[in-house]
Amino acid sequence: MNMARLKTAKSIDTKILECKEKLRKLKERCDRLTGELDGLYAEKKELEAKELLEATTKSSKNKAEILAFLESA
């Protein structure tokens, strides 16, 4: 007959500490990745704004015509 191993309070506390440490590391990684993602979104937004500005500069349309077009969409 296979007897189940009894867990002690100390072994459970050790597992709790290990789990907390793993969770702390995951939170740090999540925070780091969230910061990286936010930076990439900002970079993309800046690039799109630059592209839009260049396109309006090259366009023969004036500001009012461009805004009217955008607002009608």
N, C-alpha and C positions, 0 to 999 in steps of 0.2 A: 504494500500500500504506500502511495506517495503522500507524504505529509507536507502540507503547506508551510512555508517558512514564515515565522512570525516576524513582523516588522517591529522595530523598536522606535520609540519617540525620537531617538538620536538619528536613526537612519531616515526617518520621515523628515526631520528638520534639515538634514543634509540635502535631501531631494528638493525641499522647498527652496533652500538657498541656491542650488544649482539652477532651478527653474527661474528664480528671480534674476539671476545673472544672465541667463539666456535671453530673458525678456528685455532686460536693460540694454543688451547689445543690439537686439532687434529694433528697439525704439531709437537708438542712436543711428542705426543704419537707415531706418525709415525717415528720420529727421534730415539726414544727409541727402537722401534721395529726393525728398520733398524740396529741399533747397535747390538741388540741381535742376529739378523739373521746373520750379518757379523761374529760375534763371533762363532756362531754355525758352519758356513761354515769353518772357520779357524780350529776349533776343529776337524771337520770331516776330513779335509785335513791332519791334523797332525796325526790322527789315521790311515788313509789310508797309509800314508808314513811309519809309524811305522810297520804296517802289511806287507807292501811290503818289508821293510828292513829285517824283521824276516823271510819272505818266501825266500828271496834270500840268507840269511845266512844258512838256512836249506837245500837249494837246492844243488844238485850235479853239477849244471851248473855254468860255470864261467861268469864273467861280459860280455865278448864279445858275448857269446852264448845267454844270456838273452837279451842284447840290439838288437842283430840280430833278435831274435824272436819278440820283441816288435815293431821293425821297419818294419817287414814284415806284420804285422796285418793291 
